[in-house]
Amino acid sequence: MLALILLLVFAVANILGALAPSFSMLMSARALGALTHSTFAAVCILIAVRLSPPDRRASAIAWVAGGLGLATVLGGPIGTAIGEEWGWRATFWCVAGAAVVGFAALSLLVPGRLGRGESDSMRSELGILRRPQVLCALAVTAVSQGGWFMLYSYISPLLQNVTGFGAGVATILLFVFGFGGFVGNALGGKLADRTLRGTLGGMLVLLAVTLSVLSFVAGSKVVVPVAVFLIGLASGALVPPLQSWVLGAAGGGSALALAANTSAFNLGNALGSWSGSQFLDSGTDVTALAWIGAIVVVVVALLGALAALGRRRERGTTSA
């Protein structure tokens, strides 16, 4: 029911955006639509998890995360094309129509009653957010996301001014990054079903190594596209184990914990972009953002994740 309500609000927000008579009204409509994002993503993940077998939980998360990533990669160019052809209001009408289609699909295809988790009250949901493992997972999510997003926010200037690609090729490489993220989501889900700690650690290492390599070979038109793809793959593969970690630490049924982790991804994006701008304003070369991000990923995210998951495994063994 909550997913349907959120989709309805999102559709109404885009209709208001399409009809907005002023810029302030347009921004208000956009803000209303944005309020649904984290919660809707969390509810979709929870639905997918409850519909999947217990040993396929990470794969279910990967399918939802892959859809979100694919929508992000394709939505911008498609929306821009629609706006250029029929005007910007048409883009809002199309998004509202897509929300209506999603509303109908959820109503028809998702069972009305699913298994419920352990959290039935707002007090217990809020209590989950005080659990050390949940807080550690949220922190690792934000830091790891911020580490690679520090570079990604300014990757177009790197591709054009350092590597020497034209604007068209740079745009294509952004699609390559998005494709890598889509592949990474699927791979991360399958691997995390086998070993969450190993997948999370391995992908953080791959992300750090690729960022480091890119900082030294940024002038190579042969190596850079491969590095861009691998950064996308590693960052995409982190989503299923990170969400699985939060979900497991929260007891397996907390939409609030998943929504908080989705917000942690967005917080990491904002912090990474802001940190990158501060370094660039201080005169740091754009290529340095890659190895700075790699240090953040290794020193903070990787070591923090391995330490926290190690403690969780020790407690699980003691309890058993």
Buried (B, 14 or more C-beta within 10 A) or exposed (E): EEBBBBBBBBBBBBBBBBEBEEEEEBEBBBEBBEBBBBBBBBBBBBBBBBBBEEEBBBBBBBBBBBBBBBEEBEEEEEBEEBBEEEEBBBBBBBBBEBBBEBBEEBEEEBEEEEEEBEBEEEEBBEEBBEBEBBBBBBBBBBBBBBBBBBBBBBBBEBBBEBBEBEEEBBBBBBEBBBBBBBBBBBBBBBBBBEEBBEBBBBBBBBBBBBBBBBBEBBEBEEBBBBBBBBBBBBBBBBBBBBBBBBBBBBBBBBBBBBBBBBBBBBBBBBBBBEBBBEBBEEEEEBBBBBBBBBEBBBEBBBBBBBEBBEEBEEEEEEEE
